[in-house]
Amino acid sequence: MKQVIFHETGLPENVLKLEESAIPEPKAHELRIKVSARNINPSDIMFIQGMYGITPKLPSSAGFEAVGIVDKSDESGTVPEGSKVIFTAIGTWKEYVCVAANTVIPVPEQMPDEIACQAFINPMTAFGMLESSGLKKGDWVLVTAGASAYGKLVIQMAKSKGIKIACTVRREEQKELLTNLGADLVVNTEKEKLQKVIMEKTGEGVAVVFDAVGGMMGARALASLKSGGKLMAFGALSLENMPVNSGLMIFNNLKIEGFWLTTWIESLSNDERRKAFKIVLGHLMQQDVKVDIEATFPLDSFKEALEAYQKPGRNGKIILK
C-alpha cells in the first residue's frame, strides 16, 4: 500500500515521503479500513514538526482524521465489512489503517467523503467547547483565527444558540465572509486594535474567548474579557506561548483553561458521546452548519496539497483522497 510517512520531525515539505509498505493485519478487536479521504488540519502539521501534544513514534504517518470503508471486520463482526465509517488514528495518510472497532462512527447516508473526513475534529471541538464554556443566549464569545475551518463552525453553532460572536481575522476580505456566516463583529487585527474595538462594541468585554493562536494574539484576546471572563486555549497557531498579565488576571478575576478534544470526549458517558455525535452529524447533514472545501488531491500528490494548504487567504479544507 501507499503511505506518506516521516522518519524524522521537521517541516512537512522536507521530511514527508511517499513509500510502499505491506497492508496491515488488524488485531482481534480491530477493523481494517480502506481510507477514501482525509483532510489536512493544523494539528497534522504540528505533529510532523514534533510540536504537538502527541509525540510521534518514528517512522510515522501523518494525519489524525479520515473516512473509509471497512475492508476487514473485527473477530466479533461489530462493524460489517463494506460499512463506511469516520475514524481518528495516529497516521491516516495511508491507504489502509487498523483501528479499534468500538471507536468508529458510521457515516450517514448521502454524506460525501469530502465532508465526512472533516466531520470529527473541528465540528466536535466547536460543539464541545460551546458545551463546556457556560455561554448563554446573549453572551459574547471571541474566536481568534475566525476564518479557520473551526472558527466558521463555531460561528454557525453559536449563532443557532443566540450567542453573539466576535472574531479576529488578518485579511480584510474575510470580514464579509464571516459576517455572512453570522458573526456579529469581525476585527482585522492587522489594521485594528482588538481590545479597543471589543470594548467599544460590547460595552464591557466578552464573556469567553476561544483561542487557537496563543502568543501576543492570545494576550490581546485575554485583555478583551469582561470581569469574571474565561479564556479557553485549544491551539497555538503562532507557535508561541501566551504572555500572561498577572495583574489583569487577579483584579479582573479572569480564568484560563485548556481544551483538548480527546480529553473532553473521554469525560463523556457512552450515551453523552452518542448524543454529541448525533447532533454534530445532524448539523452537517441538514447543512445548517456547513464546511468548506478548497481543493482535493490524490494521496501521492501530497506535496501539491501541502502547497495549497499553505496558500495565504485559503478559505476551505484541503482534502487528500
Secondary structure by P-SEA (a helix, b strand, c coil): cbbbbbccccccccccccccccbbbbcccbbbbccccccccaaaaaaaaccccccccccbbbbccccccccccccccccccccccccccccccccccccccccbbbbcccccaaaaaaccaaaaaaaaaaaaccccccbbbbbcccccaaaaaaaaaaaaacbbbbbccccccaaaaaaaaccccccccccccaaaaaaaaccccccccccccccaaaaaaaaaccccbbbbbcccccccccccccccccccbbbbbcccaaaaaaaccaaaaaaaaaaaaaaaaaccbbbbbcccccccaaaaaaaaaacccccbbbbcc
